[in-house]
Amino acid sequence: MDPAQLPPSPSRHATPALVLGILSIMLSGCFPVGLVLGFIGIARARAGSRELQLNPALEGRGLLEGGRICSIIGTVLSSIQAAFWMLYILMVLIIGLLSIIARSSGS
């Protein structure tokens, strides 16, 4: 086949960025995993965007944008989950301390 007739190849960062973004959303309930995958997905999408700017013959802009958006959503959901867990632990500690203080003052 003539090289001029070959379809343009996608960016090598396009598919991994999208997969990492989707996984970061799916695993946002386990917030450390969702955060890490989200950050890696954002980094891969940025690297792919730079690669597309340097070589406009490559394809995959839609996959990169989808991966970036999914990674941001996964990172936000994981951050919210982490904030809820920190608030929960803080409330348990405060209630525990208050019950200890109430017992010691009541004796």
Jmol script that loads the backbone (N, CA, C; Angstrom):
load data "model"
ATOM      1  N   MET A   1       0.849  -1.170   0.000  1.00  0.00           N
ATOM      2  CA  MET A   1       0.000   0.000   0.000  1.00  0.00           C
ATOM      3  C   MET A   1       0.898   1.237   0.000  1.00  0.00           C
ATOM      4  N   ASP A   2       0.497   2.237  -0.730  1.00  0.00           N
ATOM      5  CA  ASP A   2       1.241   3.478  -0.843  1.00  0.00           C
ATOM      6  C   ASP A   2       1.234   4.208   0.504  1.00  0.00           C
ATOM      7  N   PRO A   3       2.389   4.692   0.976  1.00  0.00           N
ATOM      8  CA  PRO A   3       2.409   5.385   2.270  1.00  0.00           C
ATOM      9  C   PRO A   3       1.504   6.607   2.313  1.00  0.00           C
ATOM     10  N   ALA A   4       1.250   7.229   1.168  1.00  0.00           N
ATOM     11  CA  ALA A   4       0.360   8.390   1.156  1.00  0.00           C
ATOM     12  C   ALA A   4      -1.091   7.986   1.408  1.00  0.00           C
ATOM     13  N   GLN A   5      -1.433   6.706   1.163  1.00  0.00           N
ATOM     14  CA  GLN A   5      -2.806   6.257   1.353  1.00  0.00           C
ATOM     15  C   GLN A   5      -3.055   5.688   2.744  1.00  0.00           C
ATOM     16  N   LEU A   6      -2.010   5.517   3.534  1.00  0.00           N
ATOM     17  CA  LEU A   6      -2.190   4.979   4.886  1.00  0.00           C
ATOM     18  C   LEU A   6      -2.936   5.980   5.747  1.00  0.00           C
ATOM     19  N   PRO A   7      -3.842   5.506   6.571  1.00  0.00           N
ATOM     20  CA  PRO A   7      -4.533   6.442   7.461  1.00  0.00           C
ATOM     21  C   PRO A   7      -3.551   6.973   8.502  1.00  0.00           C
ATOM     22  N   PRO A   8      -3.748   8.201   8.957  1.00  0.00           N
ATOM     23  CA  PRO A   8      -2.844   8.749   9.961  1.00  0.00           C
ATOM     24  C   PRO A   8      -2.933   7.949  11.259  1.00  0.00           C
ATOM     25  N   SER A   9      -1.807   7.796  11.900  1.00  0.00           N
ATOM     26  CA  SER A   9      -1.792   7.020  13.142  1.00  0.00           C
ATOM     27  C   SER A   9      -2.215   7.908  14.308  1.00  0.00           C
ATOM     28  N   PRO A  10      -2.851   7.314  15.310  1.00  0.00           N
ATOM     29  CA  PRO A  10      -3.254   8.104  16.471  1.00  0.00           C
ATOM     30  C   PRO A  10      -2.058   8.381  17.377  1.00  0.00           C
ATOM     31  N   SER A  11      -2.210   9.379  18.208  1.00  0.00           N
ATOM     32  CA  SER A  11      -1.190   9.687  19.202  1.00  0.00           C
ATOM     33  C   SER A  11      -1.024   8.489  20.129  1.00  0.00           C
ATOM     34  N   ARG A  12       0.199   8.218  20.553  1.00  0.00           N
ATOM     35  CA  ARG A  12       0.423   7.056  21.414  1.00  0.00           C
ATOM     36  C   ARG A  12      -0.091   7.287  22.829  1.00  0.00           C
ATOM     37  N   HIS A  13      -0.487   8.512  23.142  1.00  0.00           N
ATOM     38  CA  HIS A  13      -1.021   8.821  24.466  1.00  0.00           C
ATOM     39  C   HIS A  13      -2.554   8.824  24.496  1.00  0.00           C
ATOM     40  N   ALA A  14      -3.198   8.746  23.331  1.00  0.00           N
ATOM     41  CA  ALA A  14      -4.644   8.934  23.245  1.00  0.00           C
ATOM     42  C   ALA A  14      -5.421   7.833  23.971  1.00  0.00           C
ATOM     43  N   THR A  15      -5.185   6.599  23.610  1.00  0.00           N
ATOM     44  CA  THR A  15      -5.935   5.500  24.220  1.00  0.00           C
ATOM     45  C   THR A  15      -5.624   5.334  25.704  1.00  0.00           C
ATOM     46  N   PRO A  16      -4.345   5.374  26.120  1.00  0.00           N
ATOM     47  CA  PRO A  16      -4.082   5.261  27.564  1.00  0.00           C
ATOM     48  C   PRO A  16      -4.718   6.387  28.377  1.00  0.00           C
ATOM     49  N   ALA A  17      -4.750   7.596  27.826  1.00  0.00           N
ATOM     50  CA  ALA A  17      -5.370   8.711  28.553  1.00  0.00           C
ATOM     51  C   ALA A  17      -6.855   8.446  28.763  1.00  0.00           C
ATOM     52  N   LEU A  18      -7.533   7.954  27.737  1.00  0.00           N
ATOM     53  CA  LEU A  18      -8.961   7.671  27.864  1.00  0.00           C
ATOM     54  C   LEU A  18      -9.216   6.519  28.833  1.00  0.00           C
ATOM     55  N   VAL A  19      -8.426   5.461  28.739  1.00  0.00           N
ATOM     56  CA  VAL A  19      -8.595   4.309  29.636  1.00  0.00           C
ATOM     57  C   VAL A  19      -8.356   4.722  31.080  1.00  0.00           C
ATOM     58  N   LEU A  20      -7.301   5.502  31.326  1.00  0.00           N
ATOM     59  CA  LEU A  20      -7.016   5.955  32.689  1.00  0.00           C
ATOM     60  C   LEU A  20      -8.127   6.864  33.213  1.00  0.00           C
ATOM     61  N   GLY A  21      -8.676   7.697  32.346  1.00  0.00           N
ATOM     62  CA  GLY A  21      -9.777   8.567  32.766  1.00  0.00           C
ATOM     63  C   GLY A  21     -11.016   7.776  33.151  1.00  0.00           C
ATOM     64  N   ILE A  22     -11.354   6.793  32.341  1.00  0.00           N
ATOM     65  CA  ILE A  22     -12.525   5.960  32.646  1.00  0.00           C
ATOM     66  C   ILE A  22     -12.298   5.167  33.928  1.00  0.00           C
ATOM     67  N   LEU A  23     -11.105   4.611  34.091  1.00  0.00           N
ATOM     68  CA  LEU A  23     -10.800   3.864  35.316  1.00  0.00           C
ATOM     69  C   LEU A  23     -10.812   4.771  36.547  1.00  0.00           C
ATOM     70  N   SER A  24     -10.374   6.019  36.392  1.00  0.00           N
ATOM     71  CA  SER A  24     -10.390   6.923  37.542  1.00  0.00           C
ATOM     72  C   SER A  24     -11.816   7.234  37.986  1.00  0.00           C
ATOM     73  N   ILE A  25     -12.747   7.284  37.041  1.00  0.00           N
ATOM     74  CA  ILE A  25     -14.157   7.482  37.417  1.00  0.00           C
ATOM     75  C   ILE A  25     -14.690   6.220  38.089  1.00  0.00           C
ATOM     76  N   MET A  26     -14.400   5.073  37.492  1.00  0.00           N
ATOM     77  CA  MET A  26     -14.928   3.814  38.032  1.00  0.00           C
ATOM     78  C   MET A  26     -14.372   3.523  39.422  1.00  0.00           C
ATOM     79  N   LEU A  27     -13.123   3.884  39.664  1.00  0.00           N
ATOM     80  CA  LEU A  27     -12.478   3.571  40.938  1.00  0.00           C
ATOM     81  C   LEU A  27     -12.400   4.776  41.861  1.00  0.00           C
ATOM     82  N   SER A  28     -13.255   5.770  41.635  1.00  0.00           N
ATOM     83  CA  SER A  28     -13.223   6.958  42.489  1.00  0.00           C
ATOM     84  C   SER A  28     -13.708   6.658  43.900  1.00  0.00           C
ATOM     85  N   GLY A  29     -14.446   5.570  44.084  1.00  0.00           N
ATOM     86  CA  GLY A  29     -14.873   5.178  45.429  1.00  0.00           C
ATOM     87  C   GLY A  29     -13.697   4.749  46.289  1.00  0.00           C
ATOM     88  N   CYS A  30     -12.674   4.210  45.671  1.00  0.00           N
ATOM     89  CA  CYS A  30     -11.414   3.903  46.360  1.00  0.00           C
ATOM     90  C   CYS A  30     -10.494   5.081  46.049  1.00  0.00           C
ATOM     91  N   PHE A  31     -10.643   6.160  46.827  1.00  0.00           N
ATOM     92  CA  PHE A  31     -10.104   7.450  46.424  1.00  0.00           C
ATOM     93  C   PHE A  31      -8.601   7.501  46.154  1.00  0.00           C
ATOM     94  N   PRO A  32      -7.745   6.758  46.851  1.00  0.00           N
ATOM     95  CA  PRO A  32      -6.324   6.866  46.467  1.00  0.00           C
ATOM     96  C   PRO A  32      -6.074   6.368  45.044  1.00  0.00           C
ATOM     97  N   VAL A  33      -6.740   5.291  44.675  1.00  0.00           N
ATOM     98  CA  VAL A  33      -6.553   4.727  43.330  1.00  0.00           C
ATOM     99  C   VAL A  33      -7.137   5.680  42.286  1.00  0.00           C
ATOM    100  N   GLY A  34      -8.324   6.199  42.544  1.00  0.00           N
ATOM    101  CA  GLY A  34      -8.949   7.129  41.604  1.00  0.00           C
ATOM    102  C   GLY A  34      -8.135   8.393  41.413  1.00  0.00           C
ATOM    103  N   LEU A  35      -7.572   8.922  42.506  1.00  0.00           N
ATOM    104  CA  LEU A  35      -6.745  10.120  42.403  1.00  0.00           C
ATOM    105  C   LEU A  35      -5.495   9.863  41.570  1.00  0.00           C
ATOM    106  N   VAL A  36      -4.817   8.778  41.857  1.00  0.00           N
ATOM    107  CA  VAL A  36      -3.576   8.470  41.132  1.00  0.00           C
ATOM    108  C   VAL A  36      -3.860   8.260  39.646  1.00  0.00           C
ATOM    109  N   LEU A  37      -4.881   7.473  39.345  1.00  0.00           N
ATOM    110  CA  LEU A  37      -5.212   7.231  37.929  1.00  0.00           C
ATOM    111  C   LEU A  37      -5.643   8.517  37.239  1.00  0.00           C
ATOM    112  N   GLY A  38      -6.387   9.367  37.949  1.00  0.00           N
ATOM    113  CA  GLY A  38      -6.814  10.637  37.371  1.00  0.00           C
ATOM    114  C   GLY A  38      -5.643  11.543  37.045  1.00  0.00           C
ATOM    115  N   PHE A  39      -4.696  11.645  37.977  1.00  0.00           N
ATOM    116  CA  PHE A  39      -3.522  12.490  37.731  1.00  0.00           C
ATOM    117  C   PHE A  39      -2.674  11.946  36.583  1.00  0.00           C
ATOM    118  N   ILE A  40      -2.511  10.638  36.533  1.00  0.00           N
ATOM    119  CA  ILE A  40      -1.735  10.049  35.439  1.00  0.00           C
ATOM    120  C   ILE A  40      -2.464  10.265  34.104  1.00  0.00           C
ATOM    121  N   GLY A  41      -3.793  10.122  34.115  1.00  0.00           N
ATOM    122  CA  GLY A  41      -4.573  10.351  32.889  1.00  0.00           C
ATOM    123  C   GLY A  41      -4.467  11.785  32.400  1.00  0.00           C
ATOM    124  N   ILE A  42      -4.488  12.742  33.324  1.00  0.00           N
ATOM    125  CA  ILE A  42      -4.342  14.147  32.942  1.00  0.00           C
ATOM    126  C   ILE A  42      -2.953  14.382  32.339  1.00  0.00           C
ATOM    127  N   ALA A  43      -1.931  13.789  32.964  1.00  0.00           N
ATOM    128  CA  ALA A  43      -0.570  13.952  32.450  1.00  0.00           C
ATOM    129  C   ALA A  43      -0.430  13.336  31.056  1.00  0.00           C
ATOM    130  N   ARG A  44      -1.020  12.166  30.850  1.00  0.00           N
ATOM    131  CA  ARG A  44      -0.942  11.522  29.526  1.00  0.00           C
ATOM    132  C   ARG A  44      -1.687  12.355  28.476  1.00  0.00           C
ATOM    133  N   ALA A  45      -2.823  12.949  28.861  1.00  0.00           N
ATOM    134  CA  ALA A  45      -3.571  13.777  27.914  1.00  0.00           C
ATOM    135  C   ALA A  45      -2.769  15.031  27.551  1.00  0.00           C
ATOM    136  N   ARG A  46      -2.094  15.622  28.521  1.00  0.00           N
ATOM    137  CA  ARG A  46      -1.254  16.791  28.220  1.00  0.00           C
ATOM    138  C   ARG A  46      -0.105  16.409  27.302  1.00  0.00           C
ATOM    139  N   ALA A  47       0.530  15.278  27.584  1.00  0.00           N
ATOM    140  CA  ALA A  47       1.631  14.826  26.732  1.00  0.00           C
ATOM    141  C   ALA A  47       1.134  14.558  25.316  1.00  0.00           C
ATOM    142  N   GLY A  48      -0.043  13.986  25.194  1.00  0.00           N
ATOM    143  CA  GLY A  48      -0.614  13.733  23.872  1.00  0.00           C
ATOM    144  C   GLY A  48      -0.950  15.014  23.136  1.00  0.00           C
ATOM    145  N   SER A  49      -1.448  16.014  23.862  1.00  0.00           N
ATOM    146  CA  SER A  49      -1.743  17.302  23.230  1.00  0.00           C
ATOM    147  C   SER A  49      -0.476  17.960  22.707  1.00  0.00           C
ATOM    148  N   ARG A  50       0.599  17.881  23.492  1.00  0.00           N
ATOM    149  CA  ARG A  50       1.880  18.414  23.020  1.00  0.00           C
ATOM    150  C   ARG A  50       2.367  17.656  21.788  1.00  0.00           C
ATOM    151  N   GLU A  51       2.180  16.344  21.807  1.00  0.00           N
ATOM    152  CA  GLU A  51       2.587  15.519  20.675  1.00  0.00           C
ATOM    153  C   GLU A  51       1.792  15.899  19.416  1.00  0.00           C
ATOM    154  N   LEU A  52       0.500  16.185  19.572  1.00  0.00           N
ATOM    155  CA  LEU A  52      -0.321  16.586  18.428  1.00  0.00           C
ATOM    156  C   LEU A  52       0.078  17.960  17.910  1.00  0.00           C
ATOM    157  N   GLN A  53       0.493  18.846  18.810  1.00  0.00           N
ATOM    158  CA  GLN A  53       0.939  20.165  18.359  1.00  0.00           C
ATOM    159  C   GLN A  53       2.231  20.063  17.549  1.00  0.00           C
ATOM    160  N   LEU A  54       3.107  19.160  17.974  1.00  0.00           N
ATOM    161  CA  LEU A  54       4.378  18.993  17.265  1.00  0.00           C
ATOM    162  C   LEU A  54       4.206  18.246  15.947  1.00  0.00           C
ATOM    163  N   ASN A  55       3.235  17.354  15.871  1.00  0.00           N
ATOM    164  CA  ASN A  55       3.022  16.550  14.673  1.00  0.00           C
ATOM    165  C   ASN A  55       1.536  16.566  14.317  1.00  0.00           C
ATOM    166  N   PRO A  56       1.096  17.542  13.536  1.00  0.00           N
ATOM    167  CA  PRO A  56      -0.333  17.659  13.221  1.00  0.00           C
ATOM    168  C   PRO A  56      -0.885  16.515  12.377  1.00  0.00           C
ATOM    169  N   ALA A  57      -0.026  15.648  11.849  1.00  0.00           N
ATOM    170  CA  ALA A  57      -0.513  14.530  11.041  1.00  0.00           C
ATOM    171  C   ALA A  57      -1.116  13.427  11.904  1.00  0.00           C
ATOM    172  N   LEU A  58      -0.851  13.465  13.196  1.00  0.00           N
ATOM    173  CA  LEU A  58      -1.400  12.442  14.095  1.00  0.00           C
ATOM    174  C   LEU A  58      -2.870  12.702  14.363  1.00  0.00           C
ATOM    175  N   GLU A  59      -3.575  11.651  14.713  1.00  0.00           N
ATOM    176  CA  GLU A  59      -4.985  11.755  15.091  1.00  0.00           C
ATOM    177  C   GLU A  59      -5.129  11.461  16.575  1.00  0.00           C
ATOM    178  N   GLY A  60      -6.351  11.529  17.069  1.00  0.00           N
ATOM    179  CA  GLY A  60      -6.624  11.148  18.451  1.00  0.00           C
ATOM    180  C   GLY A  60      -6.966  12.315  19.344  1.00  0.00           C
ATOM    181  N   ARG A  61      -7.247  13.474  18.760  1.00  0.00           N
ATOM    182  CA  ARG A  61      -7.575  14.644  19.571  1.00  0.00           C
ATOM    183  C   ARG A  61      -8.836  14.403  20.411  1.00  0.00           C
ATOM    184  N   GLY A  62      -9.823  13.745  19.823  1.00  0.00           N
ATOM    185  CA  GLY A  62     -11.058  13.457  20.557  1.00  0.00           C
ATOM    186  C   GLY A  62     -10.825  12.505  21.718  1.00  0.00           C
ATOM    187  N   LEU A  63      -9.998  11.484  21.491  1.00  0.00           N
ATOM    188  CA  LEU A  63      -9.670  10.557  22.577  1.00  0.00           C
ATOM    189  C   LEU A  63      -8.925  11.269  23.696  1.00  0.00           C
ATOM    190  N   LEU A  64      -8.020  12.169  23.333  1.00  0.00           N
ATOM    191  CA  LEU A  64      -7.270  12.905  24.346  1.00  0.00           C
ATOM    192  C   LEU A  64      -8.176  13.821  25.157  1.00  0.00           C
ATOM    193  N   GLU A  65      -9.083  14.511  24.473  1.00  0.00           N
ATOM    194  CA  GLU A  65     -10.016  15.390  25.198  1.00  0.00           C
ATOM    195  C   GLU A  65     -10.945  14.583  26.101  1.00  0.00           C
ATOM    196  N   GLY A  66     -11.442  13.457  25.585  1.00  0.00           N
ATOM    197  CA  GLY A  66     -12.281  12.592  26.406  1.00  0.00           C
ATOM    198  C   GLY A  66     -11.535  12.053  27.614  1.00  0.00           C
ATOM    199  N   GLY A  67     -10.281  11.660  27.408  1.00  0.00           N
ATOM    200  CA  GLY A  67      -9.464  11.175  28.506  1.00  0.00           C
ATOM    201  C   GLY A  67      -9.190  12.245  29.535  1.00  0.00           C
ATOM    202  N   ARG A  68      -8.921  13.460  29.052  1.00  0.00           N
ATOM    203  CA  ARG A  68      -8.669  14.575  29.973  1.00  0.00           C
ATOM    204  C   ARG A  68      -9.912  14.888  30.802  1.00  0.00           C
ATOM    205  N   ILE A  69     -11.068  14.939  30.156  1.00  0.00           N
ATOM    206  CA  ILE A  69     -12.311  15.251  30.859  1.00  0.00           C
ATOM    207  C   ILE A  69     -12.655  14.144  31.853  1.00  0.00           C
ATOM    208  N   CYS A  70     -12.545  12.891  31.437  1.00  0.00           N
ATOM    209  CA  CYS A  70     -12.826  11.773  32.352  1.00  0.00           C
ATOM    210  C   CYS A  70     -11.854  11.765  33.523  1.00  0.00           C
ATOM    211  N   SER A  71     -10.597  12.075  33.262  1.00  0.00           N
ATOM    212  CA  SER A  71      -9.608  12.105  34.335  1.00  0.00           C
ATOM    213  C   SER A  71      -9.915  13.215  35.337  1.00  0.00           C
ATOM    214  N   ILE A  72     -10.336  14.363  34.836  1.00  0.00           N
ATOM    215  CA  ILE A  72     -10.695  15.464  35.741  1.00  0.00           C
ATOM    216  C   ILE A  72     -11.906  15.082  36.576  1.00  0.00           C
ATOM    217  N   ILE A  73     -12.912  14.484  35.955  1.00  0.00           N
ATOM    218  CA  ILE A  73     -14.102  14.054  36.693  1.00  0.00           C
ATOM    219  C   ILE A  73     -13.726  13.022  37.745  1.00  0.00           C
ATOM    220  N   GLY A  74     -12.906  12.038  37.382  1.00  0.00           N
ATOM    221  CA  GLY A  74     -12.477  11.024  38.334  1.00  0.00           C
ATOM    222  C   GLY A  74     -11.680  11.608  39.486  1.00  0.00           C
ATOM    223  N   THR A  75     -10.830  12.590  39.192  1.00  0.00           N
ATOM    224  CA  THR A  75     -10.043  13.237  40.230  1.00  0.00           C
ATOM    225  C   THR A  75     -10.936  14.022  41.182  1.00  0.00           C
ATOM    226  N   VAL A  76     -11.918  14.721  40.638  1.00  0.00           N
ATOM    227  CA  VAL A  76     -12.843  15.488  41.483  1.00  0.00           C
ATOM    228  C   VAL A  76     -13.672  14.545  42.357  1.00  0.00           C
ATOM    229  N   LEU A  77     -14.200  13.486  41.773  1.00  0.00           N
ATOM    230  CA  LEU A  77     -14.992  12.533  42.561  1.00  0.00           C
ATOM    231  C   LEU A  77     -14.142  11.882  43.656  1.00  0.00           C
ATOM    232  N   SER A  78     -12.906  11.548  43.348  1.00  0.00           N
ATOM    233  CA  SER A  78     -12.018  10.952  44.344  1.00  0.00           C
ATOM    234  C   SER A  78     -11.686  11.946  45.443  1.00  0.00           C
ATOM    235  N   SER A  79     -11.519  13.214  45.074  1.00  0.00           N
ATOM    236  CA  SER A  79     -11.244  14.245  46.077  1.00  0.00           C
ATOM    237  C   SER A  79     -12.434  14.441  47.004  1.00  0.00           C
ATOM    238  N   ILE A  80     -13.631  14.407  46.446  1.00  0.00           N
ATOM    239  CA  ILE A  80     -14.828  14.520  47.279  1.00  0.00           C
ATOM    240  C   ILE A  80     -14.930  13.333  48.228  1.00  0.00           C
ATOM    241  N   GLN A  81     -14.650  12.149  47.726  1.00  0.00           N
ATOM    242  CA  GLN A  81     -14.668  10.941  48.559  1.00  0.00           C
ATOM    243  C   GLN A  81     -13.638  11.060  49.679  1.00  0.00           C
ATOM    244  N   ALA A  82     -12.445  11.544  49.371  1.00  0.00           N
ATOM    245  CA  ALA A  82     -11.402  11.712  50.385  1.00  0.00           C
ATOM    246  C   ALA A  82     -11.834  12.734  51.432  1.00  0.00           C
ATOM    247  N   ALA A  83     -12.472  13.821  50.985  1.00  0.00           N
ATOM    248  CA  ALA A  83     -12.933  14.841  51.930  1.00  0.00           C
ATOM    249  C   ALA A  83     -14.005  14.277  52.860  1.00  0.00           C
ATOM    250  N   PHE A  84     -14.921  13.478  52.337  1.00  0.00           N
ATOM    251  CA  PHE A  84     -15.937  12.865  53.194  1.00  0.00           C
ATOM    252  C   PHE A  84     -15.312  11.940  54.227  1.00  0.00           C
ATOM    253  N   TRP A  85     -14.320  11.133  53.801  1.00  0.00           N
ATOM    254  CA  TRP A  85     -13.669  10.228  54.752  1.00  0.00           C
ATOM    255  C   TRP A  85     -12.917  11.003  55.832  1.00  0.00           C
ATOM    256  N   MET A  86     -12.247  12.086  55.452  1.00  0.00           N
ATOM    257  CA  MET A  86     -11.537  12.891  56.455  1.00  0.00           C
ATOM    258  C   MET A  86     -12.512  13.530  57.425  1.00  0.00           C
ATOM    259  N   LEU A  87     -13.636  14.016  56.916  1.00  0.00           N
ATOM    260  CA  LEU A  87     -14.663  14.604  57.780  1.00  0.00           C
ATOM    261  C   LEU A  87     -15.235  13.553  58.717  1.00  0.00           C
ATOM    262  N   TYR A  88     -15.474  12.362  58.218  1.00  0.00           N
ATOM    263  CA  TYR A  88     -16.001  11.271  59.037  1.00  0.00           C
ATOM    264  C   TYR A  88     -15.027  10.921  60.162  1.00  0.00           C
ATOM    265  N   ILE A  89     -13.763  10.769  59.828  1.00  0.00           N
ATOM    266  CA  ILE A  89     -12.760  10.428  60.847  1.00  0.00           C
ATOM    267  C   ILE A  89     -12.640  11.551  61.869  1.00  0.00           C
ATOM    268  N   LEU A  90     -12.662  12.793  61.412  1.00  0.00           N
ATOM    269  CA  LEU A  90     -12.601  13.926  62.335  1.00  0.00           C
ATOM    270  C   LEU A  90     -13.790  13.943  63.279  1.00  0.00           C
ATOM    271  N   MET A  91     -14.982  13.676  62.760  1.00  0.00           N
ATOM    272  CA  MET A  91     -16.173  13.668  63.613  1.00  0.00           C
ATOM    273  C   MET A  91     -16.117  12.528  64.621  1.00  0.00           C
ATOM    274  N   VAL A  92     -15.648  11.356  64.218  1.00  0.00           N
ATOM    275  CA  VAL A  92     -15.526  10.235  65.146  1.00  0.00           C
ATOM    276  C   VAL A  92     -14.538  10.580  66.253  1.00  0.00           C
ATOM    277  N   LEU A  93     -13.428  11.207  65.910  1.00  0.00           N
ATOM    278  CA  LEU A  93     -12.456  11.601  66.928  1.00  0.00           C
ATOM    279  C   LEU A  93     -13.026  12.636  67.882  1.00  0.00           C
ATOM    280  N   ILE A  94     -13.733  13.618  67.367  1.00  0.00           N
ATOM    281  CA  ILE A  94     -14.326  14.660  68.225  1.00  0.00           C
ATOM    282  C   ILE A  94     -15.371  14.055  69.151  1.00  0.00           C
ATOM    283  N   ILE A  95     -16.239  13.209  68.614  1.00  0.00           N
ATOM    284  CA  ILE A  95     -17.265  12.578  69.453  1.00  0.00           C
ATOM    285  C   ILE A  95     -16.618  11.683  70.499  1.00  0.00           C
ATOM    286  N   GLY A  96     -15.572  10.961  70.118  1.00  0.00           N
ATOM    287  CA  GLY A  96     -14.860  10.120  71.078  1.00  0.00           C
ATOM    288  C   GLY A  96     -14.222  10.936  72.181  1.00  0.00           C
ATOM    289  N   LEU A  97     -13.586  12.048  71.826  1.00  0.00           N
ATOM    290  CA  LEU A  97     -12.995  12.899  72.829  1.00  0.00           C
ATOM    291  C   LEU A  97     -14.039  13.526  73.742  1.00  0.00           C
ATOM    292  N   LEU A  98     -15.143  13.936  73.172  1.00  0.00           N
ATOM    293  CA  LEU A  98     -16.215  14.515  73.993  1.00  0.00           C
ATOM    294  C   LEU A  98     -16.793  13.494  74.956  1.00  0.00           C
ATOM    295  N   SER A  99     -16.930  12.249  74.527  1.00  0.00           N
ATOM    296  CA  SER A  99     -17.454  11.210  75.438  1.00  0.00           C
ATOM    297  C   SER A  99     -16.449  10.903  76.549  1.00  0.00           C
ATOM    298  N   ILE A 100     -15.161  10.938  76.249  1.00  0.00           N
ATOM    299  CA  ILE A 100     -14.152  10.729  77.285  1.00  0.00           C
ATOM    300  C   ILE A 100     -14.183  11.860  78.282  1.00  0.00           C
ATOM    301  N   ILE A 101     -14.315  13.091  77.804  1.00  0.00           N
ATOM    302  CA  ILE A 101     -14.381  14.250  78.700  1.00  0.00           C
ATOM    303  C   ILE A 101     -15.634  14.182  79.555  1.00  0.00           C
ATOM    304  N   ALA A 102     -16.762  13.771  78.975  1.00  0.00           N
ATOM    305  CA  ALA A 102     -18.006  13.690  79.732  1.00  0.00           C
ATOM    306  C   ALA A 102     -17.906  12.618  80.812  1.00  0.00           C
ATOM    307  N   ARG A 103     -17.287  11.482  80.520  1.00  0.00           N
ATOM    308  CA  ARG A 103     -17.125  10.432  81.523  1.00  0.00           C
ATOM    309  C   ARG A 103     -16.214  10.849  82.658  1.00  0.00           C
ATOM    310  N   SER A 104     -15.118  11.535  82.304  1.00  0.00           N
ATOM    311  CA  SER A 104     -14.163  11.917  83.347  1.00  0.00           C
ATOM    312  C   SER A 104     -14.713  13.045  84.220  1.00  0.00           C
ATOM    313  N   SER A 105     -15.513  13.919  83.691  1.00  0.00           N
ATOM    314  CA  SER A 105     -16.091  14.990  84.507  1.00  0.00           C
ATOM    315  C   SER A 105     -17.284  14.486  85.326  1.00  0.00           C
ATOM    316  N   GLY A 106     -17.929  13.434  84.893  1.00  0.00           N
ATOM    317  CA  GLY A 106     -19.090  12.881  85.609  1.00  0.00           C
ATOM    318  C   GLY A 106     -18.691  11.980  86.753  1.00  0.00           C
ATOM    319  N   SER A 107     -17.464  11.524  86.844  1.00  0.00           N
ATOM    320  CA  SER A 107     -17.045  10.589  87.885  1.00  0.00           C
ATOM    321  C   SER A 107     -16.775  11.248  89.192  1.00  0.00           C
TER     322      SER A 107
END
end "model"
wireframe off; spacefill off
backbone 0.3
color backbone group
